[in-house]
Amino acid sequence: MIQLQKFFYFVLCLISTMQVPAQTTRTLRETLRLQMLNGPGTMGAGVAFHGKYRYYYASIAGNIKHPMAIFNIVGERISPGDLATMFDTRGIWFNPAAKTIQAGGFGNYGIISYVIDEYGIPYNTQEVFKSNWMHDNQASATMNPRDTLLYILDRNIVRAYHPVTGKSVIEKNIVLKPGVFKPKPPRPNQPPVVVPEADTLLNAYNNTSIAFTSLLNAEIGLLNLRDKTIELYSRSEGIMTQKLLLPADAPVSKRLNFSFANNIYWLYDARNRVWIGYR
C-alpha cells in the first residue's frame, strides 16, 4: 500500500512538472570578445559565423576600407591586420544556400558575397544584386536561413526579401507588437493585449538591426535600449514571448552595433572597438 502511494505521488509530481511554463525571462552573460583593430569607422556592421571554418567574421560599417577581422572559435584574430570590408557594409551573415559569408550595403548597393580562400579569409567580393531595395539607407539586413529570406526592420514591420533578387516577399512580412508580452503557454487571468503605436519601436529600440534566432515562437530579436534587454518575438503572432536581460554595462546603440551569430547576441562597444558576445 505504501509503495502504491509512493507511485501515485511520483506521477502527480511528474504531471505538475510538465505543466510548469517554459522560462520566459533569463539573464544573458558575456561569453566572448572579438577585438577589432584600430582604424576608421565607429559603427559595427555585424558578426557572422561560418560553420565550415568555425570562424567569426566581424566588420565595421561605413566604407570599403573600414576594418574587417576573422576570429577563431575562442575569439583569437586569425586574419591579417590590413583586411578591409571591401564593401560599404550594413549587416553581415552566412548564407547556407550560397555556402559563404554575405553582406548588405548602404542604400542601393545591394548584396555581395565574399570570395573566401582555402584558409577562410575573404580576398574579393561578388555582386549578388544591386538595387534601391531598402526603405532606409542605413538598414541592416539579416538572414532567415530556415526559409532563405532576408529580413529588414521597418518601424514595427520585419520586411522579407528574396536573397538573390532583392524582391519583396510581402506574404512573409512580420508585424511586430513592440513591448507586448505574451508568454507561452498563456498564463491564467492574463490581461488583454494593448498594442502600442508603431513609433514606439523607433523611440526605445535599436531601429536598424534585428536578430533571427530560429527559436520556435521566439524567432525575432529586438534590442530594447531603455530596459537593456533583448526581446524575442513570435514570428507567427508578432508578440513578445521571452525577455533576455543584459548586464548593466552592456553597450547599446540605436543604430547598427547589434548582431546575432552562432547562438550568441553581439553588441559593439565603439569606444573600445570590440564586439561583445552574450549568451
Order of alpha helices (4+ residues) and beta strands (2+ residues): alpha-beta-beta-beta-beta-beta-beta-beta-beta-beta-beta-beta-beta-beta-alpha-beta-beta-beta-beta-beta-beta-beta
